[in-house]
Each structure stands twice: as structure tokens, then as C-alpha cells.
């Protein structure tokens, strides 16, 4: 599928965001977190216009390129012409977060088997692993209201998210809000690992939980730490990994 390059139509800053976001889509596919053409990753473009990039609805995550990403405003109007539509449900969730959280550049949402399974458990995330302590440091929950295509759900989603960076969408999946694309990817890596570990541990014997004081200490450390989980430190190695497989996302 040939998609004309938009590199000459956008700023150098936007082009780099496009490349990083396309890389994020390819990495999500590589790690097995995609759900055919469903779920989304969005990235805010700096500036007063409140524009952001989201995937072209109908492309698999491993097909997405920097140029194929759709640039929209808060009302889902396309800023640059694209032959692809935007999924209304994806737009509602992502625009809600971008609207409420100016500091968030990237919103990443998944429907993985482990994530949906734990989202259906009444206990939610249990403090049973080191990974879970990072999630619990900034975790919120949002009750399931059906497929999220109604604008009326946005205020409730925004209120539930608050200032948290990890959001468990009950009976639905996982969502993370990152100050950068790199931070969002690492946060989802941690969130997904937390869920996989929890399900594996529950299949065994009696669980040992992390001391609540330790969980509280991690939350305090995360509150005062800048740079989140350190996504910028991991991101270059992920890009090298992706480039060894396929550099097509840069087009």
C-alpha cells in the first residue's frame, strides 16, 4: 500500500513525533499487544491548536507509518487530508485524556488477554510483584459503559483518571498516559507485565503480597521523580531493535 509522504507538509518537530508514534505502533505489534485494527495510540502535537495524531482506522499496527497517521483536532476534524477514517470509540477515549491532561503527550490503550482478564477481576491489580508497585503508585479505575463512542462518557472517564498515569478500564483493557511516547510505551510494558504476572501467580499457590509500606514508598518516589519510569533511557534500544526488523515505519 503506497501512502504519500507528508514530511514536507509538517514541521521537523511534528515529523519526529510521527516517526516515534509509528515506531510505537510497530513495537506494540511486535510485543503482541495489538488487537487486529482495534485500540489506539495517540500523540499530542505541541502548540495552541490542540491537535493530535492517531492511527488510520483499518491498518494493522505493523503497517502504520509516520505519513499514514491521521492528524485531527479535538472535534475529530482532519487537519491533513487522509483517505482513512478515525475510529469514533478511539477518538472519544483519547480526546478525553488529551483534553483533561495538558502535560500528557501520549495515550496508549490495549485490549490484551491479560489486561482484559485482570480488568474483569474485582480485586484489580494486586501488590504481588515489583512491577505492580510501579502501577499501584499511579493507578485509577473506570467502570465499563459499553463501547466508548458517546461524548457523555468523557467527563466520567476524565474524573476517574484524575492525575493517574495508569487507568484500568473495567472489562475492557488497559490505558496509560505518558509525558512522552517513550514513557507511555514503558508504562504499558510494566502494566502488561503486571497483569501477566498476576494471572500466572493466581494459577499457583497462596499469594504473598508486598508490604503496604513498600508500595507507599514507591508511590512517593514516583511522585517526586521526574521522567516517569525512565522511558527515554529504554527507547533508543527499542528503536534499534525495531530497525533491525523493519525501518518502514519511518516513511
C-alpha positions in Angstrom: 0.0 0.0 0.0 1.5 3.3 -1.1 0.9 6.3 1.2 2.4 9.6 0.0 4.9 11.2 2.4 3.7 14.2 4.4 7.2 15.0 5.6 7.4 18.2 3.6 3.9 19.4 4.9 4.8 19.3 8.6 7.4 20.8 10.9 10.5 18.9 11.8 9.1 18.6 15.4 5.9 17.0 14.2 7.7 14.7 11.8 9.8 13.3 14.7 6.7 12.8 16.7 5.1 10.9 13.8 8.2 8.7 13.4 8.2 7.9 17.2 4.5 7.2 17.2 4.7 4.9 14.2 7.6 3.2 15.9 5.4 2.7 19.0 2.7 1.1 16.9 5.2 -1.3 15.4 6.6 -2.1 18.8 3.1 -2.8 20.2 2.6 -5.2 17.3 6.0 -6.8 17.9 5.3 -7.4 21.5 1.9 -9.0 20.7 -0.3 -6.3 22.3 -2.3 -5.3 19.2 -6.0 -6.3 18.6 -6.2 -6.5 14.8 -7.1 -2.9 13.8 -8.6 -2.0 17.1 -7.2 0.0 20.1 -5.2 3.1 19.6 -2.1 5.1 20.5 -2.3 8.9 20.2 0.3 11.7 20.5 -0.2 15.4 21.1 1.4 17.8 18.7 2.8 20.7 20.8 1.1 24.1 20.2 -2.1 26.0 21.0 -4.1 24.2 18.3 -4.7 21.1 20.4 -4.0 18.7 17.5 -3.0 15.1 17.9 -2.1 12.1 15.8 -4.0 8.8 15.8 -3.9 5.7 13.8 -5.7 5.4 10.4 -8.7 3.0 11.1 -8.3 -0.1 9.1 -4.5 -0.5 9.1 -2.8 -3.2 11.2 -0.3 -1.8 13.7 2.6 -3.3 11.8 1.5 -1.4 8.7 1.4 2.1 10.2 3.9 4.6 9.0 4.8 8.2 10.0 2.9 9.5 7.0 -0.2 7.4 7.4 -1.0 8.7 10.9 -4.1 10.9 10.9 -3.8 14.5 12.3 -7.1 15.6 14.0 -8.3 18.4 16.3 -10.4 17.9 19.4 -13.6 17.6 17.3 -12.1 14.9 15.2 -11.7 17.1 12.1 -8.8 16.0 9.9 -6.1 18.7 9.6 -4.3 17.0 6.8 -6.4 15.1 4.2 -6.3 11.3 4.7 -8.1 8.5 2.9 -8.5 6.7 6.2 -11.3 7.2 8.8 -10.7 7.6 12.6 -12.5 5.1 14.9 -15.1 7.1 16.9 -14.6 5.0 20.0 -10.9 5.5 19.9 -11.3 9.2 19.4 -13.6 9.6 22.4 -11.3 7.9 24.8 -8.1 9.6 23.6 -9.5 13.1 23.1 -10.9 12.9 26.6 -7.5 12.3 28.1 -5.7 14.8 25.9 -8.4 17.4 26.8 -8.0 16.9 30.5 -4.3 16.4 30.8 -2.2 19.1 29.1 1.0 17.5 30.3 0.3 14.2 28.6 1.8 13.7 25.1 0.9 10.1 24.5 -2.1 7.9 25.4 -1.7 4.2 24.8 -4.7 1.8 25.1 -4.7 -2.0 24.7 -7.1 -5.0 24.7 -4.6 -7.7 25.6 -5.8 -11.0 27.0 -4.0 -10.5 30.3 -5.1 -6.9 30.6 -8.8 -7.6 29.9 -8.7 -10.6 32.3 -7.4 -8.6 35.2 -9.7 -5.7 34.4 -12.6 -8.2 35.0 -11.3 -9.2 38.4 -12.9 -7.5 41.4 -9.5 -7.2 43.2 -8.0 -5.3 40.3 -4.2 -5.0 40.5 -2.7 -6.9 43.5 0.6 -5.8 45.1 2.3 -9.1 44.4 5.3 -8.1 42.2 7.8 -5.4 41.8 6.1 -4.4 38.6 2.8 -4.0 40.3 4.2 -1.5 42.8 5.0 0.9 40.0 1.5 0.6 38.6 -0.1 1.0 42.0 1.8 4.2 42.5 -0.4 5.9 40.0 -3.5 3.7 39.3 -7.1 4.5 38.7 -10.2 2.5 37.5 -13.1 3.4 35.1 -16.2 1.3 35.1 -17.4 -0.2 31.8 -20.1 1.7 30.0 -20.1 -0.2 26.7 -18.3 0.7 23.6 -16.9 4.2 24.2 -18.4 6.2 21.3 -20.6 8.6 23.4 -19.2 12.0 24.3 -21.2 11.9 27.5 -18.8 9.3 28.9 -15.8 11.7 28.6 -16.4 13.6 31.9 -16.7 10.4 33.9 -13.5 9.0 32.3 -11.6 12.2 33.0 -12.8 12.3 36.6 -11.8 8.7 37.2 -8.4 9.2 35.6 -7.6 12.3 37.6 -3.8 12.7 37.8 -3.1 8.9 37.5 -0.9 7.6 34.7 -2.3 4.1 34.7 -6.0 3.5 34.1 -7.7 0.1 34.2 -10.8 0.2 32.0 -13.0 -2.4 33.7 -14.0 -5.3 31.5 -12.2 -3.6 28.7 -8.4 -3.2 28.9 -5.5 -1.0 29.9 -4.6 2.6 29.3 -1.6 4.6 30.1 -0.9 8.4 29.9 2.8 9.3 29.3 4.7 12.6 29.2 6.3 11.2 26.1 5.8 8.4 23.7 8.8 6.6 25.2 7.3 6.9 28.7 3.9 5.6 27.5 5.4 2.5 25.9 7.5 1.7 29.0 4.4 2.3 31.3 2.4 -0.1 29.2 5.2 -2.7 29.2 5.1 -2.5 33.0 1.3 -2.6 33.2 1.0 -5.6 30.8 3.8 -7.5 32.7 2.0 -6.8 36.0 -1.2 -8.4 34.6 0.6 -11.4 33.1 2.5 -12.0 36.4 -0.7 -11.7 38.4 -2.6 -14.3 36.3 0.4 -16.7 36.4 0.7 -16.3 40.2 -3.0 -16.8 40.8 -2.7 -20.2 38.9 -0.3 -21.4 41.6 -0.4 -21.4 45.4 -1.2 -18.9 48.1 0.0 -15.4 47.2 2.4 -13.3 49.2 1.7 -9.6 49.0 4.2 -6.7 49.1 4.3 -4.8 52.4 2.0 -1.8 52.1 4.7 0.5 53.4 6.9 -0.5 50.4 4.0 0.2 48.0 3.5 3.5 49.6 7.2 4.3 49.4 7.3 3.5 45.7 4.3 5.8 45.2 6.1 8.6 47.0 9.3 8.1 45.0 7.3 8.1 41.7 5.6 11.3 42.8 8.8 13.3 43.3 10.8 11.6 40.5 10.9 13.4 37.1 11.0 11.4 33.9 8.5 8.7 35.0 9.7 5.2 34.7 12.7 6.2 32.5 11.2 5.6 29.1 13.8 7.9 27.4 16.6 5.6 28.7 15.0 2.4 27.2 13.6 4.0 24.0 16.8 4.1 21.9 17.4 0.4 22.4 13.8 -0.3 21.4 14.3 1.7 18.2 17.5 -0.3 17.4 15.5 -3.5 17.9 12.8 -2.3 15.6 15.2 -1.0 13.0 16.8 -4.4 12.8 13.4 -5.9 11.8 12.0 -3.2 9.6 12.6 0.5 9.1 9.4 1.0 7.1 7.7 2.9 9.8 9.8 5.9 9.1 8.2 6.6 5.7 
